[in-house]
Amino acid sequence: MFTRGCRISVPIAVIAALIALIPNGARAQAPAKAQADLQLTLDEVVQRLVLRNAERAKALASYHGRRIYVLDYTGFPMALHGELTVDMNYSAPATKEFKVVSETGNKWIVDRILKRLIETEREALDAGNRDSVALNPRNYDFKMLDHECSNDTCSYILGVEPKVPNKFLYRGRIWVDATDFAVSRVEAEPAQNPSFWIRKTVIHHSYEKVGDFWLPAENESVSSLRLDGRATLTIKYENYEINPVHAVKDANPAPAGH
C-alpha cells in the first residue's frame, strides 16, 4: 500500500495462519528541520501521520508494480519451496487486480498459501474492512518509544497495540519519517496467534519513497512452528509506475487544534 492507513500489504496474521497449513547505528547528523520536528509530542506525531496518509491517498489515482513471493519451509515431513510472481494494478480508492506472471516450486505451496495471500489482500480492501484496519487512534493505541537519525533522515519510533482482535492488525513498532510523516518500517507480530501450530511469527516490512508516495519495498515473515518447523516468506516489490491525481503538498501542516 501507499501508507494510506499503513496496512501491511499482506496481513500479518493471515501470513501466519496460512503458513500453519504446511503439512506436519550509528547516528548521523540530520537536517535541522527534521531534528526540530523530533520535538513533537506523541499526539502531534499520530495526528500528522493520519493527516498525511489521507493526503497521499487522495493524491494517488493508480499505480502498477510487480511482486515476487517466495516461501521456504523446513521441518517435518520435508522441505518445501514455492515462488509466485504477479503484476499488480491498484486503482483508487480501493481496487487491486493481480495477474500471475509465473509460478514455480511446490504446487501446494503456490496454490494453498501464496495465491490465498492475494485473495486475503483483496478482502482487506473491502469497504467493511478498510476503516477497521487503518493505522489511526480508533484502531490502535500508540506509545512513543524513541527516535533515531540516519544519514539525512530522522524517524519517530512508536509502539502500536491494536484495540480489538482483528486478523488484519498487528502489534509491534513502526518508524514514522519525521519529514513526510509516513511509515517507513514495521517490525511486528500478529495481534493474536491465528493457529495452534504457530509458536511465533515475526514480520519485518519496509517501505520506499517513490515520487511523493511511500510504497512497500520488501516483506520478510518468519514463523516458528510446532514440531520444529520453520517457514520464511519474502515478498519483493518492484517496477513501480505511479499515476498521481496531483502532487502531494510539500509542507507539513500542523494537526488540527495545534
N, C-alpha and C positions, 0 to 999 in steps of 0.2 A: 504494500500500500504506500500511499504518499503521506503518511502520518496524519491523515485526517483525524483519526482517533487513536492513532498508533496501535492498530491491531497488528499483531504479527501475522504475516500473510497466511501461514498455515497454523491454525490454533494449537497451542502447546499441548493441552490435554488430549486433543484428538490425535496428535502425533503419538503420544504415549499409549493411548488406547489401541491404536491400530498396530503399533509395534508389538503389543501384547498378544496379537493374533498369531504371531510366528509360532509354528509348532514347537511342542516341547523341545613511575618513571621520573624518570627524571622530569621535573617540572621546568618548562621553558618560559621565557618572557612572552606574554601575550599582549595584544593590542590594548591600549589604555581604556578604550570603550568597553571591551569585554571584561577587563578587570573591574571596572566600575560597576558593571551590571551584576557582578558576583555579590554585591551588597544587597540584592533584593531579598525580601522575605519569602518564605515558602508559599504563602498565599499569592504573592505577586508573580512568582515563577509559574505556578499552576495556572493562574488566570491568563498569563501571556501565552502559555503553551496551548491552552484551549482556544484562545482567540486566533493565534497564528495558524493553528491547524485548520480552523474554519475558513480563514482567508485563503490558504493554499487549496483547500477542497473546492472552494468557489471558483478559483482561478484555473483549475485544471479541467479541460474538456475531455481529453482522452490520452492514452499512451499505449505503446506497444513494447513488448520485451520478450526475451527468451529465458526459460528456466531449465536447469538441469538438476533433476532429482537423483540422488544416489543413496541406496540403503544397503548397509552391510550388517549381517547378523552372524555372530559367532556363539557357539554353545550347542546344547543338546537339541535335536539329534545330529545336526550337521550345520556347516557354514552355508549361508545363503547370500546372494548378491543380486541386486536389480537396479536398473537405470531407466529413467524416463526423461526425454527431452520434449518440451512443449513450447509453442508460441502462445503468448497471452495478449489479448486485446482488452483494455479497460475503456469504458465509456461512462461518463458522468451521468447520473450521480452514483450508480452502484451496479454496473453490469460488467461481468468478466466472461470472455469467451476464450476457450482453450482449444488448441489444435495440436494433436500429437505429431511430433516430427520423427521420433524414433523411440524404440524400446528394446532393451537387451537384458539378458540375465534371466533369473528365475521368474517364470510367468506368474506364479502365485504371488510373489512379492510385488510385481508390477501391477497386477490386476486388483489384488485384495488390499494393498496398502497404498502404493503411490497414486494410483488413479482415484482411490477413495479420498485421499487428501485434497485433490482438486475439487471433488464434489462437496466436501465439507467446507472448503473456502467459499464456494458459491452460497452455501447455506448461511454462512456468517454475514453475507451481504443482503440477505432477505430483510425486508422492511421491519419485520418483527424482531430481528436480532440486532440491527445496526446500532440503535440507541443504547441497548443494554451491554454492548461490548466496547463502547467508546472510552478512551482514556480521559476521564473527567471526574470531578468530585462526586457525581451521582453514583458512579460505579466503583470508585476506588478511594481508599484513604491514602494520603501521601505523607511522607516524612522526609525532612531534609537530613541527608546523611553526610555529605561532603561536597567539595568542588575540586576540580583539577584543571590544569592548563597544560597543553602540549603543543609544541610548535606555535602556530598562530591562532589557536582556538582555545576557548575555555568552556567548561561544562559544569552544570549543577548535577550532582548525583542524588537522585531521590529514591526512597523506598516506596514501593507500591504494594498495597494489600487490597484484594477485592472485597467488596462489602457483602456480596451474596455469592453462593456457589454457582458457577456457570462454566460449562466446558470450554468456552472461548476465552476465559480470563486467566490471568497468571499472577503470581506473587514474586517479588524479587526487587531488582534495581534497574533504573533507567538513567541514561545520561542525556541531559537536555542541553543542547547547544545554546550558549549564553548570548549569541547574536541573533540567530534565527528562531530560537525557541521551538526547536524541532527535536524529536527523539533521534539520537544518532546511534544508540547502542542499547541493547537489552540483555540482561542476564537474569534468568528466571526459571521457575518450575511451575507445573500446573497448579491451579488453585486447589485442587483436590486430586488425589490419586485415582485415576479412572479405572484401574484394574488391579485385582489381587495379584496378578502375575508381574506387576511392575513394582520394583523396590524404590526406584528413584529415577527421575528424568531431569536432566539439566539442559537448558537452552541457552545458546549464545547467538544473538541476532544483531547484525549490523546494518546500518543504512548509509547511503552515499548521497551527496547533493548533486542533482542533475538539473542544470539550469536553476530555476527558482524552487525546485521541489526536492524533497528527501524521499528516496525510494529504496526498497530493500536491496542490499548488496550480497549478503550471504547469511545462511542459517545453518547452525550445527546443533543437532539434538542428540544427546547421548542418554540412552536408557539402560539401567542395570535391571536385569530380570531375575526372577527366582530360578533356581536350578543353574545359577552361574552363567546365564546368557547375557549377552551384551549386544545392543543394536545402535548403530550410528547412522543417522540420517543427515545428509548435507544437501542444501539447496543453493545453487549459484544462480544469480540473476544477471543477465547480460543484454547488450544491444538495445538499450532504451531509445525510443523515439517518442518525443512528447509533443502534444498539440495543446498549448495553453489557450484559454479564453482571453486572458490578458496577463500582464506581468504582475507578480506579487509585489506588494508595497515593500520598499526598501527599509522604511523606518520601522522601529519597534514601538508602536503606540503604547501608552500607559494603559493598564487594565481599567475597566470601568470602576469608578469610585475612588481611583487613586489620585 
